[in-house]
Amino acid sequence: MDTEIVSVDNHVGNSLSYQRAVDILKNGGVVAFPTETVYGLGAVATDSNAVQKIFEAKGRPSDNPLIVHIGNKEDVDKYALDVPENAKKLMEAYWPGPLTLVFNKRPGVIAENATPGFETVGIRMPDHPVALTLLRKLDLPLAAPSANRSGKPSPTEANHVFTDLLGRIPLIVDGGRTGVGVESTVLDMTTVPPTILRPGGLTREMIEELIGPVHAESKVSKEDAPKAPGMKYMHYAPESPLFIIESDEKVIREAVRKLNDEEKRVAVIGPDEFKIDEADWYFPVGPLRDQEALAANLYGAIRQCDMTEADIILAAETEWTGVGAAVMNRLLKAADGKRFTI
C-alpha cells in the first residue's frame, strides 16, 4: 500500500485534500489526521470492518478500546446514554478540547470492536481546525487512537506517522505540529464521583474546579481489559531502555559518568537549563518546571533518542501536578516503571 501525505493549510486545494480523506473514510478506510494533542488514526466508528483496520495498522491489542471523536457537541446523544449534568458542564467549558468523557453507550450504534467488551464509550471533540473540519465534512464519528505503531511514542508531527505507518495506511493529513503533545484526559462519568482513567492535556485541578472532587487514575491488572486507552499496556517506549531520573543536574551528571564508566552511550531528556556535557546526546524539552513545554516536546524527544545509538536513555522527572501528572504517567509507561538511582 502506498502512503500519501497531503498538507492542509491556508493555500488553495484544501477542499480536495479533505474530500480525499472523506472518500477514503466513507469507503471503509483509515486516515491519519492532527488533533490538538497528537495525530490520530481514524476510521468510521460505526463500521466494524473499518475499525478493525486501525488495530491491524497499529498492531494494537484487540482489548484496548478506542476513543470516538465527534465534530459537534450535540452529537453526543447519538452515541451515549444518561449524560449527567456534570458532563454537560465539562462539555460546555472544555469542548472542543483535550478531554474524553466516558458514558454508557447507546446500543447498536458504535462498532463493538471499538469498545471491546464494554457497555461504555469514550467521546471527545478535538480542538484542532483540521480535525473539526474533517469531522464536519464527514458527518460521521471517528474512532481514533494515536497514529503510531502500538507501544511506540505517539506522533506529534506528520513525519512521525509516516515513519511508523508507511505502507500500512493510505493517507496522512498534515496539519503541522500538534500543540498539547500528550493525549486527552479520560474521565469516566459513569462513576460517582467521576474517575480519571488517564491523565492528559486537561488537568485534574481544572476539572475539580468546575465539578468538584474526582477519583485519581485507576490501575488495570494484566488479566483485565482496560476501560480506556493507555491503562494496561506498555506505551510510548523508545527502542533503547528508558529510565526516569531525579530532575537534578548534579544527579544526572553523576549517573551519566557512571554509565560512561560502564561503556554505555547515554541520551538524556531534560530541561533547557541543564548542561550535561558528559551525555552523548542531550535533548532539551523546555524550561525547568514548564510542564506545558515538557508535554508538548516529550514524544518528539523520545523519537529523537531512537535516531541515536544510545544504549540507555535517562529522562528527568517532573512534579505530579497539573499537566505534569500526564507527563509522568507517559514516562512511567515508556520506562515500564524503571527508575535510575545512583
C-alpha positions as CSV (number, residue, x, y, z in Angstrom):
1,M,0.0,0.0,0.0
2,D,1.3,3.5,-0.9
3,T,1.1,6.1,1.9
4,E,0.3,9.6,0.7
5,I,0.8,12.8,2.7
6,V,-1.5,15.8,1.9
7,S,-0.8,19.2,3.5
8,V,-3.7,21.2,4.8
9,D,-3.1,24.9,5.3
10,N,-4.3,28.3,4.1
11,H,-3.4,27.6,0.5
12,V,-5.6,26.6,-2.5
13,G,-6.6,22.9,-2.7
14,N,-7.7,22.2,0.9
15,S,-11.2,21.1,-0.2
16,L,-9.7,18.4,-2.5
17,S,-7.4,17.2,0.4
18,Y,-10.4,17.0,2.7
19,Q,-12.5,15.3,0.1
20,R,-9.8,12.7,-0.5
21,A,-9.8,11.9,3.2
22,V,-13.6,11.8,3.4
23,D,-13.8,9.5,0.4
24,I,-11.3,7.0,2.0
25,L,-13.2,7.1,5.3
26,K,-16.6,6.6,3.8
27,N,-15.3,3.7,1.8
28,G,-14.1,1.9,5.0
29,G,-10.5,3.0,5.0
30,V,-8.3,4.7,7.6
31,V,-6.8,8.2,7.6
32,A,-4.3,9.9,9.9
33,F,-5.1,13.5,10.9
34,P,-3.9,16.0,13.5
35,T,-5.6,16.9,16.7
36,E,-4.5,19.4,19.3
37,T,-3.0,16.6,21.4
38,V,-1.3,14.1,18.9
39,Y,-2.0,12.7,15.5
40,G,-4.9,10.3,15.4
41,L,-5.6,7.3,13.1
42,G,-9.3,7.5,12.3
43,A,-11.9,5.1,10.9
44,V,-15.7,5.5,10.9
45,A,-16.7,4.4,14.4
46,T,-19.9,2.7,13.3
47,D,-18.2,0.4,10.8
48,S,-16.6,-2.6,12.5
49,N,-14.6,-3.6,9.4
50,A,-13.1,-0.1,9.2
51,V,-12.3,-0.1,12.9
52,Q,-10.5,-3.4,12.5
53,K,-8.1,-1.7,10.1
54,I,-7.0,0.6,12.9
55,F,-6.0,-2.4,15.0
56,E,-4.2,-4.1,12.1
57,A,-2.3,-0.9,11.0
58,K,-1.1,-0.2,14.6
59,G,-0.6,-3.8,15.8
60,R,-2.9,-2.8,18.6
61,P,-4.2,-5.3,21.2
62,S,-7.8,-6.1,20.4
63,D,-9.0,-5.4,24.0
64,N,-7.7,-1.8,24.0
65,P,-10.7,0.5,23.5
66,L,-10.8,3.4,21.0
67,I,-11.9,7.0,21.7
68,V,-14.7,8.3,19.4
69,H,-14.2,11.8,18.0
70,I,-17.1,14.0,17.1
71,G,-17.4,17.4,15.3
72,N,-20.3,18.8,17.3
73,K,-21.3,18.7,21.0
74,E,-24.9,17.8,20.1
75,D,-23.7,14.5,18.5
76,V,-23.0,13.0,22.0
77,D,-26.7,12.0,22.3
78,K,-26.4,9.9,19.2
79,Y,-23.8,7.6,20.8
80,A,-24.3,7.9,24.6
81,L,-27.0,7.4,27.2
82,D,-27.6,9.1,30.6
83,V,-25.3,12.1,30.1
84,P,-25.1,13.6,33.6
85,E,-25.2,17.4,34.3
86,N,-21.6,17.5,35.3
87,A,-20.6,16.1,31.9
88,K,-22.7,18.8,30.3
89,K,-20.8,21.4,32.4
90,L,-17.5,20.0,31.3
91,M,-18.5,19.8,27.7
92,E,-19.6,23.5,27.8
93,A,-16.4,24.6,29.4
94,Y,-13.8,22.3,27.8
95,W,-15.1,21.1,24.4
96,P,-13.6,21.3,21.9
97,G,-10.5,20.3,23.9
98,P,-8.3,17.6,25.3
99,L,-11.0,15.9,27.4
100,T,-12.5,12.5,26.7
101,L,-15.7,11.7,28.6
102,V,-16.8,8.1,29.2
103,F,-20.5,7.4,29.0
104,N,-22.9,4.5,28.9
105,K,-23.1,3.8,25.1
106,R,-26.3,3.8,23.1
107,P,-26.8,0.2,22.0
108,G,-26.2,-0.9,18.4
109,V,-24.6,2.3,17.1
110,I,-20.8,2.3,17.8
111,A,-19.0,-0.8,16.4
112,E,-18.5,-3.4,19.1
113,N,-14.8,-3.8,18.4
114,A,-14.3,0.0,19.1
115,T,-15.3,-0.7,22.7
116,P,-14.5,-4.4,23.2
117,G,-16.4,-6.0,26.0
118,F,-17.7,-2.7,27.4
119,E,-21.1,-1.0,27.6
120,T,-19.3,2.3,27.8
121,V,-17.8,4.6,25.2
122,G,-15.2,7.4,25.4
123,I,-16.1,10.5,23.4
124,R,-14.3,13.7,22.7
125,M,-14.5,16.8,20.5
126,P,-10.9,17.7,19.4
127,D,-9.8,21.3,19.4
128,H,-8.0,21.4,16.1
129,P,-9.3,23.2,13.0
130,V,-8.2,20.3,10.7
131,A,-9.8,17.6,12.8
132,L,-13.0,19.6,13.2
133,T,-13.2,20.4,9.5
134,L,-12.7,16.7,8.6
135,L,-15.3,15.5,11.2
136,R,-17.9,18.0,10.0
137,K,-17.3,17.3,6.3
138,L,-17.5,13.6,7.0
139,D,-20.5,14.0,9.3
140,L,-19.8,10.7,11.0
141,P,-18.0,9.7,14.2
142,L,-14.3,8.7,14.0
143,A,-12.7,6.1,16.2
144,A,-9.2,7.3,16.5
145,P,-6.3,6.2,18.7
146,S,-2.8,7.8,18.2
147,A,-1.4,7.2,14.7
148,N,1.7,5.2,15.7
149,R,2.7,1.6,15.9
150,S,1.3,0.2,19.1
151,G,3.6,0.8,22.1
152,K,5.7,3.4,20.4
153,P,5.8,7.2,21.2
154,S,2.7,9.0,20.0
155,P,3.2,11.2,16.9
156,T,3.2,15.0,17.1
157,E,4.2,15.5,13.5
158,A,3.0,14.0,10.2
159,N,6.5,12.6,9.5
160,H,6.3,10.7,12.8
161,V,3.2,9.0,11.4
162,F,4.9,8.4,8.1
163,T,7.8,6.7,9.8
164,D,5.6,4.4,11.8
165,L,2.8,3.6,9.4
166,L,4.4,3.8,5.9
167,G,2.7,1.2,3.7
168,R,0.1,0.5,6.4
169,I,-2.3,3.3,5.7
170,P,-3.3,5.2,2.5
171,L,-3.4,8.8,3.7
172,I,-1.9,11.2,6.2
173,V,-3.4,14.7,6.5
174,D,-0.6,17.0,7.5
175,G,-1.8,19.9,9.6
176,G,1.6,20.8,11.2
177,R,3.0,20.1,14.6
178,T,0.4,19.4,17.4
179,G,0.2,21.8,20.4
180,V,-0.6,19.9,23.6
181,G,1.7,17.0,22.9
182,V,0.1,14.4,25.3
183,E,-3.2,12.6,24.8
184,S,-6.5,13.7,26.2
185,T,-7.6,13.3,29.8
186,V,-10.0,10.4,30.0
187,L,-12.8,10.9,32.7
188,D,-15.3,8.2,33.5
189,M,-18.7,9.8,34.0
190,T,-20.4,6.5,34.9
191,T,-18.9,6.5,38.4
192,V,-19.7,8.7,41.4
193,P,-17.6,10.7,41.7
194,P,-16.1,10.6,38.2
195,T,-12.8,8.8,37.8
196,I,-9.8,9.9,35.9
197,L,-8.8,6.8,33.9
198,R,-5.9,8.6,32.1
199,P,-4.4,12.0,33.0
200,G,-3.9,14.2,30.0
201,G,-4.0,17.6,28.5
202,L,-6.8,18.9,30.8
203,T,-5.6,18.9,34.4
204,R,-7.3,17.3,37.4
205,E,-7.3,20.8,39.0
206,M,-9.3,22.3,36.1
207,I,-11.9,19.5,36.3
208,E,-12.3,19.7,40.1
209,E,-12.6,23.5,40.0
210,L,-15.7,23.0,37.8
211,I,-17.4,19.9,39.1
212,G,-15.8,19.1,42.5
213,P,-13.7,16.1,43.6
214,V,-12.9,13.2,41.2
215,H,-11.1,9.9,41.8
216,A,-7.5,9.6,40.7
217,E,-6.2,7.3,37.9
218,S,-7.3,3.7,38.0
219,K,-5.0,0.7,37.6
220,V,-5.7,-2.3,35.5
221,S,-4.2,-5.8,36.0
222,K,-2.8,-7.8,33.2
223,E,-5.9,-10.1,33.3
224,D,-8.4,-7.3,33.0
225,A,-9.5,-5.4,29.9
226,P,-8.7,-1.7,30.0
227,K,-11.6,0.7,30.1
228,A,-9.7,3.5,28.5
229,P,-6.6,3.6,26.2
230,G,-3.2,3.7,28.0
231,M,-4.3,1.9,31.2
232,K,-2.8,-1.5,30.7
233,Y,-0.1,-1.9,28.2
234,M,3.5,-0.5,28.0
235,H,3.3,2.6,25.8
236,Y,5.4,5.3,24.3
237,A,8.6,3.3,24.5
238,P,11.8,4.0,22.6
239,E,14.0,1.3,21.2
240,S,16.6,1.6,24.0
241,P,15.6,1.2,27.6
242,L,14.4,4.4,29.2
243,F,14.8,5.2,32.9
244,I,13.3,8.0,34.9
245,I,15.8,10.0,37.0
246,E,15.6,12.8,39.5
247,S,15.4,16.2,37.9
248,D,18.7,17.4,39.4
249,E,21.6,18.4,37.2
250,K,24.3,17.0,39.6
251,V,22.5,13.7,40.0
252,I,22.1,13.3,36.2
253,R,25.7,14.2,35.5
254,E,26.9,11.6,38.1
255,A,24.6,9.0,36.6
256,V,25.9,9.7,33.1
257,R,29.5,9.4,34.3
258,K,28.7,6.1,36.0
259,L,27.2,4.7,32.8
260,N,30.1,6.1,30.7
261,D,32.5,4.1,33.0
262,E,30.4,1.0,32.0
263,E,31.0,2.0,28.4
264,K,27.3,2.8,27.9
265,R,26.3,5.5,25.4
266,V,23.7,7.7,27.1
267,A,20.9,10.0,25.8
268,V,19.3,12.4,28.3
269,I,15.9,14.1,28.1
270,G,15.8,17.1,30.4
271,P,15.2,20.9,30.8
272,D,16.8,23.6,28.8
273,E,18.9,24.9,31.7
274,F,20.8,21.6,32.4
275,K,24.2,21.3,30.9
276,I,25.1,17.6,30.9
277,D,28.2,17.7,28.7
278,E,29.0,14.1,29.7
279,A,26.0,12.8,27.9
280,D,26.4,11.5,24.3
281,W,23.2,13.2,23.4
282,Y,21.1,15.8,25.3
283,F,17.6,16.6,24.2
284,P,16.1,19.7,25.9
285,V,12.3,19.8,26.2
286,G,11.7,23.3,27.6
287,P,12.4,25.5,30.6
288,L,12.7,23.9,34.0
289,R,9.3,23.4,35.6
290,D,7.5,24.4,32.4
291,Q,5.2,21.4,32.3
292,E,3.3,22.5,29.2
293,A,6.5,22.7,27.2
294,L,7.6,19.3,28.5
295,A,4.3,17.8,27.5
296,A,4.5,19.4,24.0
297,N,8.1,18.2,23.4
298,L,8.3,14.9,25.2
299,Y,7.3,12.5,22.4
300,G,9.4,14.3,19.9
301,A,12.4,13.9,22.2
302,I,11.8,10.2,22.7
303,R,11.7,9.8,19.0
304,Q,14.9,11.7,18.6
305,C,16.5,9.3,21.1
306,D,15.5,6.5,18.7
307,M,17.6,8.2,16.0
308,T,20.8,7.9,18.1
309,E,22.9,4.9,19.0
310,A,22.2,5.3,22.7
311,D,22.4,2.2,24.9
312,I,20.3,3.8,27.6
313,I,18.0,6.9,27.9
314,L,17.6,9.0,31.1
315,A,14.5,11.2,31.3
316,A,14.3,13.8,34.1
317,E,11.0,13.6,36.1
318,T,8.6,16.4,36.8
319,E,6.0,17.1,39.5
320,W,2.7,15.2,39.6
321,T,0.7,18.4,39.4
322,G,-1.1,20.0,36.5
323,V,-0.2,18.5,33.2
324,G,2.9,17.1,34.9
325,A,0.6,14.2,36.0
326,A,0.1,13.3,32.3
327,V,3.8,13.6,31.6
328,M,4.8,11.4,34.5
329,N,2.1,8.9,33.5
330,R,3.6,8.6,30.0
331,L,7.2,8.5,31.3
332,L,6.3,5.7,33.7
333,K,4.8,3.7,30.8
334,A,7.7,4.5,28.5
335,A,10.1,3.3,31.2
336,D,7.9,0.3,32.2
337,G,8.2,1.7,35.7
338,K,12.0,1.7,35.8
339,R,13.9,4.4,37.7
340,F,17.7,5.1,37.7
341,T,19.3,5.6,41.1
342,I,23.0,6.1,41.8
